[in-house]
Amino acid sequence: MIDGLGDGAALAAAAIRDAVANGVRSPHEIVDAAFERAGEVRAGADGLNAFLWSDEAAAHNEADGVTTSVAAGKAGALAGVPVVIKDNIATLGSPTTCGSRILEHYRSPFEATVVRRLREAGAIVIAKTNLDEFAMGSSTEYSSFGRTKHPFNHALVPGGSSGGSAAAVAAGITPIGLGSETGGSVRQPAAFCGIVGVKPTYGRVSRYGLVAFASSLDQVGVLGISVDDAALALEVIAGRDARDATTIDREVVNYRMPAGSLDGVVIGRPREYFPPQLDHQIAEHCERALEHCRALGAKVRDVSLPSTNLAIPVYYIVAPAEASSNLARFDGVRYGLRVTDDGLRGMYEATRSNGFGPEVTRRILLGTYVLSAGYYDAYYAKAMHVRSLIARDFAAVFESGVDVLFTPTTPTPAFPAGSRTDPYDMYLSDIFTVTANLAGIPAMSLPIGRVGGLPVGGQILAPHFAERKMFGVARALEGALGSAAHR
């Protein structure tokens, strides 16, 4: 249970699965408990505004299928476990709005691979969750359906863009949620809400059915109330998918492990992630976490990632450029909203002007500009070159013998809603997370303490496809911190 949210917080996913598989609890009881908790915390528009859609009857229909599977002795790895899905991931039988008016009434004719794999493992989808429109934001204030509130303090933001899933998991409605990452949109809200958020290696998890924002950066990620739950969820959704040519055919190993020692593990502490202006209490929590790692046998080494200061400018050239291309498909012809006007061009303009919100419009304009003939070389081509330097920095550090890196996840705890009106100030919320997306490496955030009563996260980054190593360090640190991670 997460401190501050009462006794209703969700059981661990593995405990639910075992209880269902052993006949101790039925899937229907689990569904009832999840919706009861959602009612207690008011997950809908009159409260957290974490849910954009939920259907208790549909969830019970899924529970019927799980009950049949369990009776046949075929309980899956997530049998009976309730989950929430960020609403930019396609689901059959429910809306997929991307938090945008342009897709308000859109229902996907197919299902994302990650959702199909969750359901095949016995998970039950409870709700589709709120997000910054088309996953463009760091606070879940940019949803066309209203902002999501922080589960501990409704005046604050839960982080973004996966704020709806993070709030639902942190509020104890479900132990697992799916989010998506382009620059930190799973890890940042996980840090703000005091839970675990994981961004896998690019290519580790299928993007089939994830509505594209920036295709070379996007990844489906998982949110969990513990390292173990996040590991279990990633095991289920990871692996090659014939529908996504960017997935890699590599074995999905066991990511779950007991808390152990860190003998022989070398942890890098990149100095660029600990600037003098970093909140001193966040810095202190990071140093305490590193001390625990040393006590467990790890060696901590200061390292440098010299291109880090270029990550935000590079990200805000590459991501909008790809977004301007991907979002061209939403023109009133094929998907969702259509606003008729004078002629075809008029319909395009009216549909996009009425359908897209201000942040999406800003990024489309920026992306179109940096891709235009006169500026492509000056901006986009140069940004892609610097992106390769950022990836090279990480490769050099890992090749020097460093197993994982440890950094703060965010420069501050959750901030008040409406307090960041300058887009650049908002973009800096992701200053410690965007590099992992640019380099394509796995990264995760886990709770390491609180500042002013609000959760803060520590970030672990690992080489490509070294998720097991990342989870091993996280599980050991989680065990060493114990309840101190939430105070």
Solvent accessible surface area in square Angstrom, and as a share of the most:
residue,aa,sasa,rsa
1,M,146,0.65
2,I,10,0.05
3,D,82,0.42
4,G,65,0.63
5,L,23,0.11
6,G,43,0.41
7,D,136,0.70
8,G,33,0.31
9,A,18,0.14
10,A,18,0.14
11,L,89,0.44
12,A,41,0.32
13,A,0,0.00
14,A,19,0.15
15,A,47,0.36
16,I,6,0.03
17,R,69,0.25
18,D,69,0.36
19,A,16,0.12
20,V,3,0.02
21,A,31,0.24
22,N,113,0.58
23,G,62,0.60
24,V,112,0.64
25,R,80,0.29
26,S,42,0.27
27,P,6,0.04
28,H,55,0.25
29,E,87,0.39
30,I,6,0.03
31,V,0,0.00
32,D,68,0.35
33,A,41,0.32
34,A,4,0.03
35,F,30,0.12
36,E,114,0.51
37,R,20,0.07
38,A,10,0.07
39,G,50,0.48
40,E,100,0.45
41,V,26,0.15
42,R,117,0.43
43,A,4,0.03
44,G,26,0.25
45,A,86,0.67
46,D,104,0.54
47,G,2,0.02
48,L,2,0.01
49,N,10,0.05
50,A,0,0.00
51,F,19,0.08
52,L,48,0.24
53,W,50,0.18
54,S,49,0.32
55,D,54,0.28
56,E,79,0.36
57,A,69,0.53
58,A,35,0.27
59,A,0,0.00
60,H,43,0.19
61,N,104,0.53
62,E,42,0.19
63,A,0,0.00
64,D,73,0.38
65,G,41,0.39
66,V,13,0.07
67,T,57,0.33
68,T,94,0.55
69,S,44,0.29
70,V,33,0.19
71,A,91,0.70
72,A,65,0.50
73,G,67,0.64
74,K,150,0.64
75,A,26,0.20
76,G,21,0.20
77,A,48,0.37
78,L,0,0.00
79,A,1,0.00
80,G,0,0.00
81,V,0,0.00
82,P,4,0.02
83,V,0,0.00
84,V,0,0.00
85,I,0,0.00
86,K,0,0.00
87,D,1,0.00
88,N,4,0.02
89,I,0,0.00
90,A,4,0.03
91,T,0,0.00
92,L,93,0.46
93,G,60,0.57
94,S,3,0.02
95,P,21,0.13
96,T,1,0.00
97,T,10,0.06
98,C,0,0.00
99,G,0,0.00
100,S,0,0.00
101,R,102,0.37
102,I,1,0.01
103,L,3,0.01
104,E,58,0.26
105,H,161,0.72
106,Y,40,0.15
107,R,138,0.50
108,S,7,0.04
109,P,104,0.65
110,F,79,0.33
111,E,29,0.13
112,A,1,0.00
113,T,1,0.00
114,V,1,0.01
115,V,0,0.00
116,R,79,0.29
117,R,42,0.15
118,L,0,0.00
119,R,70,0.26
120,E,118,0.53
121,A,13,0.10
122,G,9,0.09
123,A,3,0.02
124,I,0,0.00
125,V,6,0.04
126,I,0,0.00
127,A,0,0.00
128,K,0,0.00
129,T,0,0.00
130,N,0,0.00
131,L,0,0.00
132,D,0,0.00
133,E,4,0.02
134,F,5,0.02
135,A,5,0.04
136,M,0,0.00
137,G,6,0.06
138,S,1,0.01
139,S,0,0.00
140,T,0,0.00
141,E,41,0.18
142,Y,57,0.22
143,S,11,0.07
144,S,32,0.21
145,F,47,0.20
146,G,35,0.34
147,R,67,0.24
148,T,0,0.00
149,K,51,0.21
150,H,0,0.00
151,P,12,0.07
152,F,52,0.22
153,N,67,0.34
154,H,68,0.30
155,A,61,0.47
156,L,15,0.08
157,V,0,0.00
158,P,0,0.00
159,G,0,0.00
160,G,0,0.00
161,S,0,0.00
162,S,0,0.00
163,G,0,0.00
164,G,0,0.00
165,S,0,0.00
166,A,0,0.00
167,A,0,0.00
168,A,0,0.00
169,V,0,0.00
170,A,0,0.00
171,A,0,0.00
172,G,2,0.02
173,I,3,0.01
174,T,0,0.00
175,P,0,0.00
176,I,0,0.00
177,G,0,0.00
178,L,0,0.00
179,G,0,0.00
180,S,5,0.03
181,E,1,0.00
182,T,5,0.03
183,G,3,0.03
184,G,0,0.00
185,S,8,0.05
186,V,0,0.00
187,R,0,0.00
188,Q,0,0.00
189,P,0,0.00
190,A,0,0.00
191,A,1,0.01
192,F,2,0.01
193,C,0,0.00
194,G,1,0.01
195,I,0,0.00
196,V,1,0.00
197,G,0,0.00
198,V,0,0.00
199,K,1,0.00
200,P,0,0.00
201,T,1,0.01
202,Y,56,0.21
203,G,2,0.02
204,R,8,0.03
205,V,1,0.00
206,S,0,0.00
207,R,39,0.14
208,Y,66,0.25
209,G,11,0.10
210,L,16,0.08
211,V,33,0.19
212,A,18,0.14
213,F,4,0.02
214,A,0,0.00
215,S,38,0.24
216,S,37,0.24
217,L,2,0.01
218,D,4,0.02
219,Q,1,0.00
220,V,1,0.00
221,G,0,0.00
222,V,0,0.00
223,L,0,0.00
224,G,0,0.00
225,I,37,0.19
226,S,28,0.18
227,V,2,0.01
228,D,36,0.19
229,D,0,0.00
230,A,0,0.00
231,A,1,0.00
232,L,9,0.04
233,A,0,0.00
234,L,0,0.00
235,E,46,0.21
236,V,24,0.14
237,I,0,0.00
238,A,9,0.07
239,G,8,0.08
240,R,108,0.39
241,D,7,0.04
242,A,97,0.75
243,R,143,0.52
244,D,12,0.06
245,A,99,0.77
246,T,51,0.30
247,T,7,0.04
248,I,72,0.37
249,D,117,0.61
250,R,125,0.46
251,E,141,0.63
252,V,45,0.26
253,V,59,0.34
254,N,85,0.44
255,Y,5,0.02
256,R,78,0.28
257,M,40,0.18
258,P,116,0.73
259,A,49,0.38
260,G,38,0.36
261,S,78,0.50
262,L,6,0.03
263,D,108,0.56
264,G,66,0.64
265,V,28,0.16
266,V,21,0.12
267,I,1,0.01
268,G,0,0.00
269,R,51,0.18
270,P,0,0.00
271,R,130,0.48
272,E,54,0.24
273,Y,0,0.00
274,F,26,0.11
275,P,36,0.23
276,P,140,0.88
277,Q,150,0.67
278,L,15,0.08
279,D,45,0.23
280,H,121,0.54
281,Q,71,0.32
282,I,1,0.00
283,A,25,0.20
284,E,106,0.47
285,H,27,0.12
286,C,0,0.00
287,E,59,0.26
288,R,79,0.29
289,A,0,0.00
290,L,0,0.00
291,E,96,0.43
292,H,55,0.25
293,C,1,0.00
294,R,99,0.36
295,A,90,0.70
296,L,46,0.23
297,G,27,0.26
298,A,8,0.06
299,K,143,0.60
300,V,32,0.18
301,R,100,0.37
302,D,85,0.44
303,V,15,0.09
304,S,39,0.25
305,L,3,0.01
306,P,90,0.57
307,S,14,0.09
308,T,14,0.08
309,N,117,0.60
310,L,73,0.36
311,A,1,0.01
312,I,7,0.04
313,P,65,0.41
314,V,7,0.04
315,Y,7,0.03
316,Y,17,0.07
317,I,34,0.17
318,V,0,0.00
319,A,0,0.00
320,P,0,0.00
321,A,1,0.01
322,E,27,0.12
323,A,0,0.00
324,S,14,0.09
325,S,74,0.48
326,N,19,0.10
327,L,0,0.00
328,A,54,0.42
329,R,85,0.31
330,F,8,0.03
331,D,15,0.08
332,G,3,0.03
333,V,68,0.39
334,R,146,0.53
335,Y,66,0.25
336,G,40,0.38
337,L,57,0.28
338,R,131,0.48
339,V,42,0.24
340,T,109,0.63
341,D,89,0.46
342,D,128,0.66
343,G,50,0.48
344,L,112,0.56
345,R,181,0.66
346,G,14,0.13
347,M,21,0.09
348,Y,76,0.29
349,E,90,0.40
350,A,14,0.11
351,T,0,0.00
352,R,57,0.21
353,S,88,0.57
354,N,94,0.48
355,G,2,0.02
356,F,18,0.08
357,G,16,0.15
358,P,100,0.63
359,E,4,0.02
360,V,0,0.00
361,T,56,0.33
362,R,93,0.34
363,R,7,0.03
364,I,21,0.11
365,L,117,0.58
366,L,65,0.33
367,G,0,0.00
368,T,78,0.45
369,Y,101,0.38
370,V,3,0.02
371,L,61,0.31
372,S,41,0.27
373,A,107,0.83
374,G,67,0.64
375,Y,93,0.35
376,Y,91,0.34
377,D,108,0.56
378,A,52,0.41
379,Y,82,0.31
380,Y,33,0.12
381,A,38,0.29
382,K,125,0.53
383,A,4,0.03
384,M,70,0.31
385,H,108,0.48
386,V,21,0.12
387,R,31,0.11
388,S,48,0.31
389,L,51,0.25
390,I,4,0.02
391,A,34,0.26
392,R,145,0.53
393,D,22,0.11
394,F,5,0.02
395,A,44,0.34
396,A,58,0.45
397,V,13,0.07
398,F,25,0.10
399,E,147,0.66
400,S,69,0.44
401,G,39,0.38
402,V,4,0.02
403,D,31,0.16
404,V,1,0.01
405,L,0,0.00
406,F,3,0.01
407,T,0,0.00
408,P,0,0.00
409,T,0,0.00
410,T,3,0.01
411,P,30,0.19
412,T,43,0.25
413,P,21,0.13
414,A,8,0.06
415,F,11,0.04
416,P,71,0.45
417,A,29,0.23
418,G,53,0.51
419,S,63,0.41
420,R,54,0.20
421,T,122,0.71
422,D,71,0.37
423,P,38,0.24
424,Y,117,0.44
425,D,68,0.35
426,M,6,0.03
427,Y,21,0.08
428,L,58,0.29
429,S,2,0.02
430,D,10,0.05
431,I,57,0.29
432,F,8,0.03
433,T,0,0.00
434,V,0,0.00
435,T,1,0.00
436,A,0,0.00
437,N,3,0.01
438,L,5,0.03
439,A,10,0.08
440,G,9,0.09
441,I,3,0.01
442,P,0,0.00
443,A,0,0.00
444,M,0,0.00
445,S,0,0.00
446,L,1,0.00
447,P,12,0.07
448,I,0,0.00
449,G,0,0.00
450,R,37,0.14
451,V,13,0.07
452,G,78,0.75
453,G,45,0.43
454,L,32,0.16
455,P,3,0.02
456,V,2,0.01
457,G,2,0.01
458,G,0,0.00
459,Q,0,0.00
460,I,0,0.00
461,L,0,0.00
462,A,0,0.00
463,P,34,0.21
464,H,100,0.44
465,F,42,0.18
466,A,18,0.14
467,E,1,0.01
468,R,109,0.40
469,K,86,0.36
470,M,0,0.00
471,F,1,0.00
472,G,16,0.16
473,V,5,0.03
474,A,0,0.00
475,R,61,0.22
476,A,3,0.02
477,L,0,0.00
478,E,44,0.20
479,G,41,0.39
480,A,36,0.28
481,L,7,0.03
482,G,39,0.38
483,S,80,0.52
484,A,14,0.11
485,A,7,0.05
486,H,50,0.23
487,R,162,0.59
